[in-house]
Amino acid sequence: MELKKRNSVFTELNPFCYLSGDNDYIEVTEWTNGEGFDITISDKSGDRITSMTYGEYKALKKVIKFLNKGE
């Protein structure tokens, strides 16, 4: 067994999402192997957890950018 420390970032959603409540937040935690991260979004519907590699994140950014060009 090994005990590891992982990088994590936390913020409340209020400054970013007008639909969010007072206790809603997002937390991103990097995987120990550095190949991706877990995303936890907590809001009135409960906790949603998504895991993503950096390659998947890169693809997601690209398709969102493509979608925004259509605006």
N, C-alpha and C positions, 0 to 999 in steps of 0.2 A: 504494500500500500504506500501511496504517496499523498501528502497533504499539499494542495496547491492553492494559490491565491489567483483569482481571476479579476480582470478589469471589468468594471460595470459603471454605467451612467444612468441616472434617474432624473426625471423631471415631471412636474405636474403638467397636465394637458391643457389647462385653462388658457395659457397664453397662445396656444396654437389652434384650438378647436372650440368654436362657439357652442357646440353641442355637449361639451364635457361638463361634468359636475365638479363640485368642490374637492372631492377626494380622488378624482381620476388621475391616473399617471401612466407613464411608459418607462420601462427599464430595459436597457440593452446590456447583455452580459456576454463578453467574448469567451469562446470555447478555450479550454486549456491548451488544446493543440494549435490554436491560432488560425484554424481554417474556416471559421465562421462564428456565428453568434446566435443567442437566444433573445427573442423579443417578447416581453410581457407587457400587455396593455390591459389595464384594469379600469373598468368603467361600470356603469349601472347594469350592464348585461352580464357582468362577471369578469373573470380573468381569461384572456386569450393568450396562448403561448405559441409562438412560431419559431422554428429553427431554420437557419438559412446559411448556406456557404457564402463566401465572398464572391464566387462566380455567379451564384443565383442573385445576389444583391446587385451585382454589376448589370445583369440582364434586366432586372426589375427597374433599375434607374433608366436604362435605355428605352424600355417600352413606355414608361411614364413620360419621358421626354418626347417620344414620338406621339403619344396621345395628346400632349399639351400643344404640339405644333398645329393640331387640327382646330384649336380654339380661334 
